[in-house]
Amino acid sequence: MKKIPIAAALCLMASLFMAGCGNQQQPAPSQNQQQQQPVQIDAASEALFEKGLSAYQQFQYDQAISLYDQALAKDKANYKALSGKGIALAMRGNGVNQKDVRQGISLIRQALELAPDYVPSFYDLALALKIDKQYDESITWFQKVIDNEPDNTWSYYGIATIYGDQGNAEKAVLYLKKAAAIDKENVKEAARSQSHFDRIRSTRAFQDFMNQ
């Protein structure tokens, strides 16, 4: 996975953790996974999706949702726009509107019905479920991302944050190490500044990791 500057990484992590959730690039399929050919997306709808993605990556969730709605008006089977709207709703509702979060999860699941092998939707669903505190299923979907993209730094990190929030230092550090093996600088900066690890910050395992 291509590294990004710390400043950009910390900006993208503002709402929850490093928002690799915005990664909507079509990944290479797993070699041992039978792929279902996704539906073809209308060109005008695809262009609106790209604009929505740009707004989402700038944390302009209302604008992103509006653009995704326009994309879906052009092509109701645009699974990218469905997933994008879903995670934008979940991020907008994080901590303030449970209805948005639940609606977002539903839309991402609809996207996966249309394109079961679209890995960015795996990440979107993992993140939305994490926001909804459905931690076990969130980990399952983060792991599905990793199965397809073994160098997906922020899926390892996402799992680490769940274990950090739960106070499980051993497992949190295990996944922090996996993430840091890909992008040590940004992962350590995130772990240093984010509250996900407050419950384990004083443990020997976490301190040893940070001092490596």
N, C-alpha and C positions, 0 to 999 in steps of 0.2 A: 504494500500500500504506500502510495506516495506521501511523504511527510509534508506537513504544512508548518509555517512559522508559528511560534508560541503565541504571539499576539492574536493571530487569526484563530488558533485553536481555542484559546480562552474565550474569545468572543462567541464562538459557536457553542461552547459549553455552558453559556450563561443560564439557560433555562433548566437544565437537568444535568447532563454531562456532555462530553464532546459530541456534538450533533452530527456524527457520521450518519445519523438518521436521514440527513438530507442527501445521502449518496444514492442517486437514482440512476447511476450508470448501469447498463445491462452487464451483469457479471458473466464470466465463463461458467458453463454448467459443470456440475460434478461429473466426473468420468463414469461413475457407477450409478448415476441417477438417470432414469429414463425421462426424457424431457417431453412435455406436451407443448406443441406448437401454439404460442399465444395468438390471440386474435389480432388482426391487423388494425392499427389505429389510424383514423382519419388524419391527414396531414395538418389541417387547420386546428384540430383538437390537440395534436401533438405540440404545435407551436404555442398554444395557450398553456398547455401543461408546463412547458419550459419556462414561460414567464411566471407561472405560479411557483415553480420550484425556486426561481431566483428570489421571489418575494419571501418565500418560506425561509430560505437561507439567511435572509436579513431580518428574521424574526417579525416580519410584517404578516402576521397570521390572518388577519381579516382580509387583506388584499390577496393573499395566496388563496384563501378559500373562495373568494369571488372569482379569481381567474380559473381555479379548478372547476367551479360551477359552470363557467363559460365553456371550458373544454368538454365537460360532460354534456352540455347542451348540444354541442357539435357531434359528439360520439359518446353515447351512454355506456358503451362497452370499453371506454378508455380506462383500463385497469391502473395505469400510472396515475391518472388524475384521481381515481377513487382512493387509491392508497395515499396519495399526496394530501388530499382533502382530509382523509382520516387522521393522519398524524398531525396535520395542522390544527384540527379540532382538538385533538388530545393535548397538544402543547398549549393551545390557548386556554383550555379548561383546567390545566394542571394546578391543583390546589384551590381553584375558585369555582369550577363548574363541572360537577360530576357528569351531568347530562352530555356535555360536549365530549368528555373522555369516552363515555360508553358509546356514543354515536360514532366517534372516530374509530373505535375498535370494530364496530359492526361494518363500517365502510371498508376497512382494510381486509376484513374477512371476505367481503364481497369481491374485492380485487383479486384475492387469492383463488376464489372460485373460478374466475375468468382466466387467470394466469398462475397456476399452482407452482410454477418453477421460477417466478420472478423474485429473485433474492432480495432486492430492496424492500419489497413488501414484508419479507421475513423480519428485516430489521425494524421497519415501521411498527409491525405488530409487537415485536419484543419490547420496544420502547413504550408504546401505548399501554401494554399490559403492565409494565413496570410502574408507569404513572398511576395506574389503577390498583397497584399493590397486589397484583396477581403474580407473585414472584416466581412460583414454580413453573408456570406456563411461559412466563417471560424468559426464564433461563433456557427453556426448551427451544424457543424461537431464536434466541441469541446463538445457541449451539447449532441450529440449522444454518444460520449465516456462516458460522465458522466451518461447518462441514463443506460448504461450497466455496468459501473464501478463507482459507487458513491464515491469511495475513490481515484479516480485518481487525485491526487494533482495537477499535472501540466496541466491538462485541465482547471481546475478552474483558475490556474495562467495564462494560455494562454489567457483566456478571459479577465482577469484583465489587461494584458499588452496591449490588443487592446484598452480597455477603457482608459488606462493611456496614450497611444499614442494620443488618441483623446481629451485628456484633461477633461475627464468625471470622476472627483474624486469620486463622490458618487458610481457609478457603479464599478469603479476600486477597491475601498476599499471593496465593498460588496463581490467581488470575491476573493480578497486577504484574507479576513476573512475566506471564505469557504476553501481556500487552506491551510491557517495557522491552521485551526482546525484539519487538518490531519498531517501536518508537519511544525510546527511553526518555528523551528529553521532555516531550509533551505529556507523556503519561505521568511522570513524576511531578511535573508542574501542576497537573490536574489533581493528583492525589494530595499534594501539599495544600491546596487551596480549598478543596471541596468538603462540605460537611458530611458527605457519605461515610467518611472514615473517622469521624469524631469518636465513635465508640471504641475504636481499636487503635487510636493514634498513639496511646501510651504503651501499647504492647511491644514486647521485644521483637516479634516477627515484623511488625509494621516499621518500627524504627530501623531495624537491620536492612529492610528493603530500601527505605529512603536514603540510608547512608551508603549504600553500595555504589 
